[in-house]
Amino acid sequence: MTKNLRERAEATAEEVREILGVSPTDHPKEIADAIEHAIIRALVAERHRCADMALEGYTETNAKAELVAEEIRQVRSVLITNLSSMR
């Protein structure tokens, strides 16, 4: 079964609460939001790094590299938009 990002964040939040011995009713949304934001920030940073590597790796075919980098940056933009809408 494929889990979406929110489901993964909620499952991780539950694990964190269990590890810390915190009540499941103690800020569940805020904990899941923080975890989800951290995951999105990591994904955005990784996408940006991949775009930069694509540009560096295709020196002979710079046009192709720019296309790949632009597609990766578009994904980054969507992730940032999703992150911003969660606030």
PDB file of N, CA, C and O in Angstrom:
ATOM      1  N   MET A   1       0.843  -1.188   0.000  1.00  0.00           N
ATOM      2  CA  MET A   1       0.000   0.000   0.000  1.00  0.00           C
ATOM      3  C   MET A   1       0.884   1.246   0.000  1.00  0.00           C
ATOM      4  O   MET A   1       1.832   1.348   0.779  1.00  0.00           O
ATOM      5  N   THR A   2       0.570   2.163  -0.859  1.00  0.00           N
ATOM      6  CA  THR A   2       1.337   3.397  -0.945  1.00  0.00           C
ATOM      7  C   THR A   2       0.802   4.400   0.066  1.00  0.00           C
ATOM      8  O   THR A   2      -0.401   4.655   0.138  1.00  0.00           O
ATOM      9  N   LYS A   3       1.705   4.953   0.832  1.00  0.00           N
ATOM     10  CA  LYS A   3       1.310   5.968   1.809  1.00  0.00           C
ATOM     11  C   LYS A   3       1.672   7.340   1.263  1.00  0.00           C
ATOM     12  O   LYS A   3       2.727   7.520   0.656  1.00  0.00           O
ATOM     13  N   ASN A   4       0.790   8.304   1.485  1.00  0.00           N
ATOM     14  CA  ASN A   4       1.134   9.654   1.091  1.00  0.00           C
ATOM     15  C   ASN A   4       1.976  10.303   2.192  1.00  0.00           C
ATOM     16  O   ASN A   4       2.161   9.735   3.268  1.00  0.00           O
ATOM     17  N   LEU A   5       2.465  11.461   1.909  1.00  0.00           N
ATOM     18  CA  LEU A   5       3.362  12.140   2.834  1.00  0.00           C
ATOM     19  C   LEU A   5       2.701  12.400   4.188  1.00  0.00           C
ATOM     20  O   LEU A   5       3.334  12.231   5.230  1.00  0.00           O
ATOM     21  N   ARG A   6       1.461  12.799   4.177  1.00  0.00           N
ATOM     22  CA  ARG A   6       0.767  13.089   5.435  1.00  0.00           C
ATOM     23  C   ARG A   6       0.621  11.833   6.289  1.00  0.00           C
ATOM     24  O   ARG A   6       0.818  11.880   7.503  1.00  0.00           O
ATOM     25  N   GLU A   7       0.273  10.702   5.654  1.00  0.00           N
ATOM     26  CA  GLU A   7       0.134   9.452   6.401  1.00  0.00           C
ATOM     27  C   GLU A   7       1.466   9.047   7.028  1.00  0.00           C
ATOM     28  O   GLU A   7       1.501   8.559   8.158  1.00  0.00           O
ATOM     29  N   ARG A   8       2.554   9.249   6.297  1.00  0.00           N
ATOM     30  CA  ARG A   8       3.876   8.932   6.838  1.00  0.00           C
ATOM     31  C   ARG A   8       4.212   9.860   8.013  1.00  0.00           C
ATOM     32  O   ARG A   8       4.763   9.416   9.020  1.00  0.00           O
ATOM     33  N   ALA A   9       3.884  11.126   7.881  1.00  0.00           N
ATOM     34  CA  ALA A   9       4.155  12.075   8.961  1.00  0.00           C
ATOM     35  C   ALA A   9       3.353  11.723  10.203  1.00  0.00           C
ATOM     36  O   ALA A   9       3.875  11.792  11.316  1.00  0.00           O
ATOM     37  N   GLU A  10       2.090  11.346  10.028  1.00  0.00           N
ATOM     38  CA  GLU A  10       1.251  10.983  11.171  1.00  0.00           C
ATOM     39  C   GLU A  10       1.758   9.709  11.849  1.00  0.00           C
ATOM     40  O   GLU A  10       1.760   9.617  13.076  1.00  0.00           O
ATOM     41  N   ALA A  11       2.184   8.733  11.055  1.00  0.00           N
ATOM     42  CA  ALA A  11       2.724   7.492  11.628  1.00  0.00           C
ATOM     43  C   ALA A  11       4.011   7.779  12.398  1.00  0.00           C
ATOM     44  O   ALA A  11       4.228   7.227  13.477  1.00  0.00           O
ATOM     45  N   THR A  12       4.852   8.631  11.854  1.00  0.00           N
ATOM     46  CA  THR A  12       6.096   8.997  12.533  1.00  0.00           C
ATOM     47  C   THR A  12       5.799   9.785  13.800  1.00  0.00           C
ATOM     48  O   THR A  12       6.459   9.586  14.821  1.00  0.00           O
ATOM     49  N   ALA A  13       4.820  10.671  13.747  1.00  0.00           N
ATOM     50  CA  ALA A  13       4.433  11.440  14.937  1.00  0.00           C
ATOM     51  C   ALA A  13       3.971  10.497  16.043  1.00  0.00           C
ATOM     52  O   ALA A  13       4.293  10.698  17.214  1.00  0.00           O
ATOM     53  N   GLU A  14       3.220   9.473  15.667  1.00  0.00           N
ATOM     54  CA  GLU A  14       2.756   8.491  16.661  1.00  0.00           C
ATOM     55  C   GLU A  14       3.952   7.764  17.288  1.00  0.00           C
ATOM     56  O   GLU A  14       3.991   7.547  18.499  1.00  0.00           O
ATOM     57  N   GLU A  15       4.923   7.393  16.451  1.00  0.00           N
ATOM     58  CA  GLU A  15       6.124   6.728  16.964  1.00  0.00           C
ATOM     59  C   GLU A  15       6.881   7.642  17.925  1.00  0.00           C
ATOM     60  O   GLU A  15       7.346   7.195  18.974  1.00  0.00           O
ATOM     61  N   VAL A  16       7.005   8.925  17.569  1.00  0.00           N
ATOM     62  CA  VAL A  16       7.710   9.886  18.419  1.00  0.00           C
ATOM     63  C   VAL A  16       6.993  10.024  19.763  1.00  0.00           C
ATOM     64  O   VAL A  16       7.631  10.031  20.815  1.00  0.00           O
ATOM     65  N   ARG A  17       5.665  10.133  19.720  1.00  0.00           N
ATOM     66  CA  ARG A  17       4.904  10.252  20.970  1.00  0.00           C
ATOM     67  C   ARG A  17       5.089   9.020  21.844  1.00  0.00           C
ATOM     68  O   ARG A  17       5.210   9.134  23.064  1.00  0.00           O
ATOM     69  N   GLU A  18       5.111   7.833  21.221  1.00  0.00           N
ATOM     70  CA  GLU A  18       5.317   6.598  21.986  1.00  0.00           C
ATOM     71  C   GLU A  18       6.710   6.566  22.607  1.00  0.00           C
ATOM     72  O   GLU A  18       6.862   6.193  23.771  1.00  0.00           O
ATOM     73  N   ILE A  19       7.710   6.948  21.849  1.00  0.00           N
ATOM     74  CA  ILE A  19       9.091   6.967  22.353  1.00  0.00           C
ATOM     75  C   ILE A  19       9.225   7.923  23.529  1.00  0.00           C
ATOM     76  O   ILE A  19       9.877   7.614  24.527  1.00  0.00           O
ATOM     77  N   LEU A  20       8.598   9.092  23.398  1.00  0.00           N
ATOM     78  CA  LEU A  20       8.701  10.110  24.447  1.00  0.00           C
ATOM     79  C   LEU A  20       7.710   9.893  25.583  1.00  0.00           C
ATOM     80  O   LEU A  20       7.790  10.553  26.619  1.00  0.00           O
ATOM     81  N   GLY A  21       6.783   8.972  25.387  1.00  0.00           N
ATOM     82  CA  GLY A  21       5.773   8.737  26.414  1.00  0.00           C
ATOM     83  C   GLY A  21       4.777   9.874  26.523  1.00  0.00           C
ATOM     84  O   GLY A  21       4.260  10.161  27.603  1.00  0.00           O
ATOM     85  N   VAL A  22       4.513  10.519  25.398  1.00  0.00           N
ATOM     86  CA  VAL A  22       3.585  11.648  25.359  1.00  0.00           C
ATOM     87  C   VAL A  22       2.199  11.136  24.974  1.00  0.00           C
ATOM     88  O   VAL A  22       2.075  10.212  24.169  1.00  0.00           O
ATOM     89  N   SER A  23       1.182  11.725  25.538  1.00  0.00           N
ATOM     90  CA  SER A  23      -0.196  11.337  25.253  1.00  0.00           C
ATOM     91  C   SER A  23      -0.517  11.527  23.770  1.00  0.00           C
ATOM     92  O   SER A  23      -0.095  12.513  23.166  1.00  0.00           O
ATOM     93  N   PRO A  24      -1.259  10.590  23.185  1.00  0.00           N
ATOM     94  CA  PRO A  24      -1.653  10.721  21.780  1.00  0.00           C
ATOM     95  C   PRO A  24      -2.508  11.960  21.506  1.00  0.00           C
ATOM     96  O   PRO A  24      -2.618  12.404  20.363  1.00  0.00           O
ATOM     97  N   THR A  25      -3.106  12.510  22.551  1.00  0.00           N
ATOM     98  CA  THR A  25      -3.932  13.706  22.368  1.00  0.00           C
ATOM     99  C   THR A  25      -3.132  14.994  22.562  1.00  0.00           C
ATOM    100  O   THR A  25      -3.680  16.091  22.449  1.00  0.00           O
ATOM    101  N   ASP A  26      -1.860  14.862  22.848  1.00  0.00           N
ATOM    102  CA  ASP A  26      -1.001  16.022  23.106  1.00  0.00           C
ATOM    103  C   ASP A  26      -0.415  16.560  21.801  1.00  0.00           C
ATOM    104  O   ASP A  26       0.632  16.093  21.354  1.00  0.00           O
ATOM    105  N   HIS A  27      -1.075  17.524  21.196  1.00  0.00           N
ATOM    106  CA  HIS A  27      -0.638  18.216  19.979  1.00  0.00           C
ATOM    107  C   HIS A  27      -0.370  17.281  18.794  1.00  0.00           C
ATOM    108  O   HIS A  27       0.676  17.406  18.157  1.00  0.00           O
ATOM    109  N   PRO A  28      -1.261  16.368  18.483  1.00  0.00           N
ATOM    110  CA  PRO A  28      -0.993  15.435  17.385  1.00  0.00           C
ATOM    111  C   PRO A  28      -0.826  16.122  16.034  1.00  0.00           C
ATOM    112  O   PRO A  28       0.050  15.748  15.256  1.00  0.00           O
ATOM    113  N   LYS A  29      -1.660  17.128  15.746  1.00  0.00           N
ATOM    114  CA  LYS A  29      -1.584  17.819  14.460  1.00  0.00           C
ATOM    115  C   LYS A  29      -0.279  18.596  14.341  1.00  0.00           C
ATOM    116  O   LYS A  29       0.364  18.573  13.292  1.00  0.00           O
ATOM    117  N   GLU A  30       0.113  19.278  15.402  1.00  0.00           N
ATOM    118  CA  GLU A  30       1.323  20.088  15.361  1.00  0.00           C
ATOM    119  C   GLU A  30       2.571  19.225  15.158  1.00  0.00           C
ATOM    120  O   GLU A  30       3.486  19.601  14.425  1.00  0.00           O
ATOM    121  N   ILE A  31       2.593  18.067  15.818  1.00  0.00           N
ATOM    122  CA  ILE A  31       3.742  17.161  15.670  1.00  0.00           C
ATOM    123  C   ILE A  31       3.794  16.624  14.243  1.00  0.00           C
ATOM    124  O   ILE A  31       4.854  16.618  13.617  1.00  0.00           O
ATOM    125  N   ALA A  32       2.652  16.172  13.729  1.00  0.00           N
ATOM    126  CA  ALA A  32       2.613  15.652  12.356  1.00  0.00           C
ATOM    127  C   ALA A  32       2.966  16.746  11.352  1.00  0.00           C
ATOM    128  O   ALA A  32       3.670  16.487  10.377  1.00  0.00           O
ATOM    129  N   ASP A  33       2.479  17.974  11.585  1.00  0.00           N
ATOM    130  CA  ASP A  33       2.810  19.096  10.696  1.00  0.00           C
ATOM    131  C   ASP A  33       4.312  19.350  10.676  1.00  0.00           C
ATOM    132  O   ASP A  33       4.896  19.542   9.609  1.00  0.00           O
ATOM    133  N   ALA A  34       4.935  19.352  11.842  1.00  0.00           N
ATOM    134  CA  ALA A  34       6.378  19.605  11.922  1.00  0.00           C
ATOM    135  C   ALA A  34       7.164  18.530  11.179  1.00  0.00           C
ATOM    136  O   ALA A  34       8.132  18.830  10.480  1.00  0.00           O
ATOM    137  N   ILE A  35       6.745  17.285  11.331  1.00  0.00           N
ATOM    138  CA  ILE A  35       7.423  16.180  10.642  1.00  0.00           C
ATOM    139  C   ILE A  35       7.212  16.298   9.139  1.00  0.00           C
ATOM    140  O   ILE A  35       8.150  16.128   8.361  1.00  0.00           O
ATOM    141  N   GLU A  36       5.995  16.585   8.736  1.00  0.00           N
ATOM    142  CA  GLU A  36       5.702  16.733   7.312  1.00  0.00           C
ATOM    143  C   GLU A  36       6.510  17.877   6.702  1.00  0.00           C
ATOM    144  O   GLU A  36       7.042  17.743   5.600  1.00  0.00           O
ATOM    145  N   HIS A  37       6.601  18.989   7.407  1.00  0.00           N
ATOM    146  CA  HIS A  37       7.387  20.133   6.916  1.00  0.00           C
ATOM    147  C   HIS A  37       8.853  19.759   6.779  1.00  0.00           C
ATOM    148  O   HIS A  37       9.505  20.137   5.805  1.00  0.00           O
ATOM    149  N   ALA A  38       9.373  19.019   7.749  1.00  0.00           N
ATOM    150  CA  ALA A  38      10.785  18.604   7.693  1.00  0.00           C
ATOM    151  C   ALA A  38      11.031  17.703   6.487  1.00  0.00           C
ATOM    152  O   ALA A  38      12.049  17.834   5.808  1.00  0.00           O
ATOM    153  N   ILE A  39      10.104  16.793   6.222  1.00  0.00           N
ATOM    154  CA  ILE A  39      10.239  15.901   5.066  1.00  0.00           C
ATOM    155  C   ILE A  39      10.206  16.716   3.776  1.00  0.00           C
ATOM    156  O   ILE A  39      11.015  16.488   2.876  1.00  0.00           O
ATOM    157  N   ILE A  40       9.287  17.649   3.683  1.00  0.00           N
ATOM    158  CA  ILE A  40       9.171  18.468   2.468  1.00  0.00           C
ATOM    159  C   ILE A  40      10.422  19.311   2.271  1.00  0.00           C
ATOM    160  O   ILE A  40      10.924  19.420   1.152  1.00  0.00           O
ATOM    161  N   ARG A  41      10.932  19.910   3.349  1.00  0.00           N
ATOM    162  CA  ARG A  41      12.168  20.701   3.222  1.00  0.00           C
ATOM    163  C   ARG A  41      13.318  19.835   2.730  1.00  0.00           C
ATOM    164  O   ARG A  41      14.115  20.269   1.899  1.00  0.00           O
ATOM    165  N   ALA A  42      13.405  18.614   3.240  1.00  0.00           N
ATOM    166  CA  ALA A  42      14.466  17.697   2.794  1.00  0.00           C
ATOM    167  C   ALA A  42      14.279  17.337   1.323  1.00  0.00           C
ATOM    168  O   ALA A  42      15.251  17.294   0.569  1.00  0.00           O
ATOM    169  N   LEU A  43      13.045  17.079   0.912  1.00  0.00           N
ATOM    170  CA  LEU A  43      12.777  16.757  -0.490  1.00  0.00           C
ATOM    171  C   LEU A  43      13.125  17.927  -1.400  1.00  0.00           C
ATOM    172  O   LEU A  43      13.717  17.741  -2.463  1.00  0.00           O
ATOM    173  N   VAL A  44      12.757  19.125  -0.980  1.00  0.00           N
ATOM    174  CA  VAL A  44      13.065  20.319  -1.778  1.00  0.00           C
ATOM    175  C   VAL A  44      14.570  20.488  -1.908  1.00  0.00           C
ATOM    176  O   VAL A  44      15.072  20.749  -3.001  1.00  0.00           O
ATOM    177  N   ALA A  45      15.287  20.344  -0.819  1.00  0.00           N
ATOM    178  CA  ALA A  45      16.748  20.489  -0.855  1.00  0.00           C
ATOM    179  C   ALA A  45      17.371  19.437  -1.765  1.00  0.00           C
ATOM    180  O   ALA A  45      18.299  19.735  -2.517  1.00  0.00           O
ATOM    181  N   GLU A  46      16.869  18.224  -1.699  1.00  0.00           N
ATOM    182  CA  GLU A  46      17.402  17.147  -2.538  1.00  0.00           C
ATOM    183  C   GLU A  46      17.095  17.388  -4.008  1.00  0.00           C
ATOM    184  O   GLU A  46      17.948  17.152  -4.864  1.00  0.00           O
ATOM    185  N   ARG A  47      15.905  17.850  -4.309  1.00  0.00           N
ATOM    186  CA  ARG A  47      15.546  18.162  -5.701  1.00  0.00           C
ATOM    187  C   ARG A  47      16.451  19.272  -6.242  1.00  0.00           C
ATOM    188  O   ARG A  47      16.901  19.218  -7.386  1.00  0.00           O
ATOM    189  N   HIS A  48      16.706  20.262  -5.414  1.00  0.00           N
ATOM    190  CA  HIS A  48      17.575  21.363  -5.829  1.00  0.00           C
ATOM    191  C   HIS A  48      18.990  20.850  -6.094  1.00  0.00           C
ATOM    192  O   HIS A  48      19.623  21.247  -7.072  1.00  0.00           O
ATOM    193  N   ARG A  49      19.483  19.975  -5.230  1.00  0.00           N
ATOM    194  CA  ARG A  49      20.814  19.395  -5.405  1.00  0.00           C
ATOM    195  C   ARG A  49      20.864  18.574  -6.695  1.00  0.00           C
ATOM    196  O   ARG A  49      21.850  18.627  -7.430  1.00  0.00           O
ATOM    197  N   CYS A  50      19.809  17.823  -6.965  1.00  0.00           N
ATOM    198  CA  CYS A  50      19.754  17.030  -8.197  1.00  0.00           C
ATOM    199  C   CYS A  50      19.751  17.927  -9.432  1.00  0.00           C
ATOM    200  O   CYS A  50      20.398  17.617 -10.432  1.00  0.00           O
ATOM    201  N   ALA A  51      19.027  19.028  -9.361  1.00  0.00           N
ATOM    202  CA  ALA A  51      18.996  19.966 -10.486  1.00  0.00           C
ATOM    203  C   ALA A  51      20.389  20.534 -10.737  1.00  0.00           C
ATOM    204  O   ALA A  51      20.823  20.645 -11.884  1.00  0.00           O
ATOM    205  N   ASP A  52      21.077  20.889  -9.674  1.00  0.00           N
ATOM    206  CA  ASP A  52      22.435  21.420  -9.826  1.00  0.00           C
ATOM    207  C   ASP A  52      23.374  20.370 -10.402  1.00  0.00           C
ATOM    208  O   ASP A  52      24.208  20.681 -11.253  1.00  0.00           O
ATOM    209  N   MET A  53      23.242  19.128  -9.943  1.00  0.00           N
ATOM    210  CA  MET A  53      24.085  18.051 -10.459  1.00  0.00           C
ATOM    211  C   MET A  53      23.789  17.787 -11.933  1.00  0.00           C
ATOM    212  O   MET A  53      24.696  17.501 -12.714  1.00  0.00           O
ATOM    213  N   ALA A  54      22.529  17.885 -12.303  1.00  0.00           N
ATOM    214  CA  ALA A  54      22.165  17.678 -13.706  1.00  0.00           C
ATOM    215  C   ALA A  54      22.825  18.728 -14.581  1.00  0.00           C
ATOM    216  O   ALA A  54      23.323  18.421 -15.664  1.00  0.00           O
ATOM    217  N   LEU A  55      22.828  19.948 -14.117  1.00  0.00           N
ATOM    218  CA  LEU A  55      23.477  21.022 -14.880  1.00  0.00           C
ATOM    219  C   LEU A  55      24.971  20.772 -15.009  1.00  0.00           C
ATOM    220  O   LEU A  55      25.542  20.975 -16.081  1.00  0.00           O
ATOM    221  N   GLU A  56      25.603  20.339 -13.945  1.00  0.00           N
ATOM    222  CA  GLU A  56      27.041  20.093 -13.966  1.00  0.00           C
ATOM    223  C   GLU A  56      27.395  18.863 -14.793  1.00  0.00           C
ATOM    224  O   GLU A  56      28.443  18.837 -15.439  1.00  0.00           O
ATOM    225  N   GLY A  57      26.542  17.851 -14.784  1.00  0.00           N
ATOM    226  CA  GLY A  57      26.850  16.578 -15.427  1.00  0.00           C
ATOM    227  C   GLY A  57      26.681  16.560 -16.933  1.00  0.00           C
ATOM    228  O   GLY A  57      27.232  15.687 -17.604  1.00  0.00           O
ATOM    229  N   TYR A  58      25.941  17.492 -17.470  1.00  0.00           N
ATOM    230  CA  TYR A  58      25.675  17.505 -18.908  1.00  0.00           C
ATOM    231  C   TYR A  58      26.346  18.697 -19.585  1.00  0.00           C
ATOM    232  O   TYR A  58      25.686  19.466 -20.284  1.00  0.00           O
ATOM    233  N   THR A  59      27.628  18.849 -19.385  1.00  0.00           N
ATOM    234  CA  THR A  59      28.309  20.010 -19.971  1.00  0.00           C
ATOM    235  C   THR A  59      28.274  19.980 -21.492  1.00  0.00           C
ATOM    236  O   THR A  59      28.193  21.031 -22.128  1.00  0.00           O
ATOM    237  N   GLU A  60      28.337  18.774 -22.094  1.00  0.00           N
ATOM    238  CA  GLU A  60      28.292  18.687 -23.554  1.00  0.00           C
ATOM    239  C   GLU A  60      26.898  19.008 -24.082  1.00  0.00           C
ATOM    240  O   GLU A  60      26.750  19.618 -25.141  1.00  0.00           O
ATOM    241  N   THR A  61      25.906  18.603 -23.354  1.00  0.00           N
ATOM    242  CA  THR A  61      24.529  18.818 -23.793  1.00  0.00           C
ATOM    243  C   THR A  61      23.836  19.738 -22.794  1.00  0.00           C
ATOM    244  O   THR A  61      22.920  19.333 -22.078  1.00  0.00           O
ATOM    245  N   ASN A  62      24.288  20.962 -22.768  1.00  0.00           N
ATOM    246  CA  ASN A  62      23.793  21.935 -21.796  1.00  0.00           C
ATOM    247  C   ASN A  62      22.286  22.155 -21.919  1.00  0.00           C
ATOM    248  O   ASN A  62      21.614  22.366 -20.910  1.00  0.00           O
ATOM    249  N   ALA A  63      21.752  22.111 -23.120  1.00  0.00           N
ATOM    250  CA  ALA A  63      20.310  22.322 -23.301  1.00  0.00           C
ATOM    251  C   ALA A  63      19.519  21.222 -22.599  1.00  0.00           C
ATOM    252  O   ALA A  63      18.507  21.494 -21.953  1.00  0.00           O
ATOM    253  N   LYS A  64      19.980  19.991 -22.726  1.00  0.00           N
ATOM    254  CA  LYS A  64      19.299  18.873 -22.058  1.00  0.00           C
ATOM    255  C   LYS A  64      19.398  19.029 -20.544  1.00  0.00           C
ATOM    256  O   LYS A  64      18.428  18.789 -19.825  1.00  0.00           O
ATOM    257  N   ALA A  65      20.561  19.427 -20.068  1.00  0.00           N
ATOM    258  CA  ALA A  65      20.752  19.623 -18.635  1.00  0.00           C
ATOM    259  C   ALA A  65      19.827  20.711 -18.111  1.00  0.00           C
ATOM    260  O   ALA A  65      19.241  20.577 -17.037  1.00  0.00           O
ATOM    261  N   GLU A  66      19.703  21.776 -18.868  1.00  0.00           N
ATOM    262  CA  GLU A  66      18.821  22.869 -18.433  1.00  0.00           C
ATOM    263  C   GLU A  66      17.367  22.398 -18.391  1.00  0.00           C
ATOM    264  O   GLU A  66      16.609  22.786 -17.502  1.00  0.00           O
ATOM    265  N   LEU A  67      16.984  21.567 -19.347  1.00  0.00           N
ATOM    266  CA  LEU A  67      15.625  21.029 -19.361  1.00  0.00           C
ATOM    267  C   LEU A  67      15.377  20.147 -18.148  1.00  0.00           C
ATOM    268  O   LEU A  67      14.351  20.282 -17.482  1.00  0.00           O
ATOM    269  N   VAL A  68      16.306  19.244 -17.854  1.00  0.00           N
ATOM    270  CA  VAL A  68      16.177  18.367 -16.688  1.00  0.00           C
ATOM    271  C   VAL A  68      16.145  19.196 -15.408  1.00  0.00           C
ATOM    272  O   VAL A  68      15.313  18.969 -14.530  1.00  0.00           O
ATOM    273  N   ALA A  69      17.063  20.163 -15.309  1.00  0.00           N
ATOM    274  CA  ALA A  69      17.118  21.012 -14.118  1.00  0.00           C
ATOM    275  C   ALA A  69      15.820  21.797 -13.940  1.00  0.00           C
ATOM    276  O   ALA A  69      15.337  21.957 -12.820  1.00  0.00           O
ATOM    277  N   GLU A  70      15.260  22.283 -15.040  1.00  0.00           N
ATOM    278  CA  GLU A  70      14.016  23.045 -14.958  1.00  0.00           C
ATOM    279  C   GLU A  70      12.859  22.157 -14.503  1.00  0.00           C
ATOM    280  O   GLU A  70      12.020  22.587 -13.711  1.00  0.00           O
ATOM    281  N   GLU A  71      12.814  20.931 -14.997  1.00  0.00           N
ATOM    282  CA  GLU A  71      11.755  20.020 -14.568  1.00  0.00           C
ATOM    283  C   GLU A  71      11.879  19.721 -13.073  1.00  0.00           C
ATOM    284  O   GLU A  71      10.871  19.652 -12.368  1.00  0.00           O
ATOM    285  N   ILE A  72      13.083  19.546 -12.599  1.00  0.00           N
ATOM    286  CA  ILE A  72      13.301  19.293 -11.173  1.00  0.00           C
ATOM    287  C   ILE A  72      12.897  20.520 -10.361  1.00  0.00           C
ATOM    288  O   ILE A  72      12.276  20.388  -9.306  1.00  0.00           O
ATOM    289  N   ARG A  73      13.238  21.689 -10.838  1.00  0.00           N
ATOM    290  CA  ARG A  73      12.865  22.921 -10.122  1.00  0.00           C
ATOM    291  C   ARG A  73      11.356  23.127 -10.102  1.00  0.00           C
ATOM    292  O   ARG A  73      10.824  23.698  -9.150  1.00  0.00           O
ATOM    293  N   GLN A  74      10.662  22.672 -11.136  1.00  0.00           N
ATOM    294  CA  GLN A  74       9.200  22.759 -11.137  1.00  0.00           C
ATOM    295  C   GLN A  74       8.615  21.881 -10.027  1.00  0.00           C
ATOM    296  O   GLN A  74       7.672  22.281  -9.344  1.00  0.00           O
ATOM    297  N   VAL A  75       9.173  20.696  -9.855  1.00  0.00           N
ATOM    298  CA  VAL A  75       8.739  19.825  -8.767  1.00  0.00           C
ATOM    299  C   VAL A  75       9.005  20.519  -7.439  1.00  0.00           C
ATOM    300  O   VAL A  75       8.170  20.483  -6.534  1.00  0.00           O
ATOM    301  N   ARG A  76      10.152  21.142  -7.324  1.00  0.00           N
ATOM    302  CA  ARG A  76      10.505  21.897  -6.107  1.00  0.00           C
ATOM    303  C   ARG A  76       9.475  22.983  -5.846  1.00  0.00           C
ATOM    304  O   ARG A  76       9.043  23.178  -4.710  1.00  0.00           O
ATOM    305  N   SER A  77       9.087  23.682  -6.891  1.00  0.00           N
ATOM    306  CA  SER A  77       8.104  24.750  -6.750  1.00  0.00           C
ATOM    307  C   SER A  77       6.775  24.212  -6.242  1.00  0.00           C
ATOM    308  O   SER A  77       6.139  24.834  -5.390  1.00  0.00           O
ATOM    309  N   VAL A  78       6.355  23.075  -6.751  1.00  0.00           N
ATOM    310  CA  VAL A  78       5.105  22.457  -6.295  1.00  0.00           C
ATOM    311  C   VAL A  78       5.215  22.064  -4.824  1.00  0.00           C
ATOM    312  O   VAL A  78       4.279  22.276  -4.054  1.00  0.00           O
ATOM    313  N   LEU A  79       6.351  21.494  -4.432  1.00  0.00           N
ATOM    314  CA  LEU A  79       6.545  21.119  -3.033  1.00  0.00           C
ATOM    315  C   LEU A  79       6.493  22.345  -2.124  1.00  0.00           C
ATOM    316  O   LEU A  79       5.872  22.307  -1.062  1.00  0.00           O
ATOM    317  N   ILE A  80       7.140  23.422  -2.537  1.00  0.00           N
ATOM    318  CA  ILE A  80       7.134  24.645  -1.732  1.00  0.00           C
ATOM    319  C   ILE A  80       5.716  25.197  -1.625  1.00  0.00           C
ATOM    320  O   ILE A  80       5.297  25.631  -0.553  1.00  0.00           O
ATOM    321  N   THR A  81       4.980  25.180  -2.729  1.00  0.00           N
ATOM    322  CA  THR A  81       3.596  25.656  -2.706  1.00  0.00           C
ATOM    323  C   THR A  81       2.765  24.831  -1.738  1.00  0.00           C
ATOM    324  O   THR A  81       1.979  25.378  -0.964  1.00  0.00           O
ATOM    325  N   ASN A  82       2.937  23.509  -1.780  1.00  0.00           N
ATOM    326  CA  ASN A  82       2.204  22.635  -0.858  1.00  0.00           C
ATOM    327  C   ASN A  82       2.587  22.927   0.598  1.00  0.00           C
ATOM    328  O   ASN A  82       1.726  22.978   1.477  1.00  0.00           O
ATOM    329  N   LEU A  83       3.864  23.113   0.835  1.00  0.00           N
ATOM    330  CA  LEU A  83       4.336  23.417   2.185  1.00  0.00           C
ATOM    331  C   LEU A  83       3.753  24.740   2.668  1.00  0.00           C
ATOM    332  O   LEU A  83       3.310  24.848   3.812  1.00  0.00           O
ATOM    333  N   SER A  84       3.753  25.745   1.794  1.00  0.00           N
ATOM    334  CA  SER A  84       3.231  27.056   2.167  1.00  0.00           C
ATOM    335  C   SER A  84       1.751  27.019   2.468  1.00  0.00           C
ATOM    336  O   SER A  84       1.277  27.734   3.351  1.00  0.00           O
ATOM    337  N   SER A  85       1.013  26.191   1.741  1.00  0.00           N
ATOM    338  CA  SER A  85      -0.431  26.130   1.945  1.00  0.00           C
ATOM    339  C   SER A  85      -0.807  25.439   3.240  1.00  0.00           C
ATOM    340  O   SER A  85      -1.949  25.540   3.688  1.00  0.00           O
ATOM    341  N   MET A  86       0.138  24.740   3.845  1.00  0.00           N
ATOM    342  CA  MET A  86      -0.145  24.016   5.092  1.00  0.00           C
ATOM    343  C   MET A  86      -0.068  24.917   6.313  1.00  0.00           C
ATOM    344  O   MET A  86      -0.478  24.507   7.398  1.00  0.00           O
ATOM    345  N   ARG A  87       0.426  26.089   6.172  1.00  0.00           N
ATOM    346  CA  ARG A  87       0.587  26.969   7.340  1.00  0.00           C
ATOM    347  C   ARG A  87      -0.681  27.625   7.736  1.00  0.00           C
ATOM    348  O   ARG A  87      -0.706  28.392   8.698  1.00  0.00           O
TER     349      ARG A  87
END
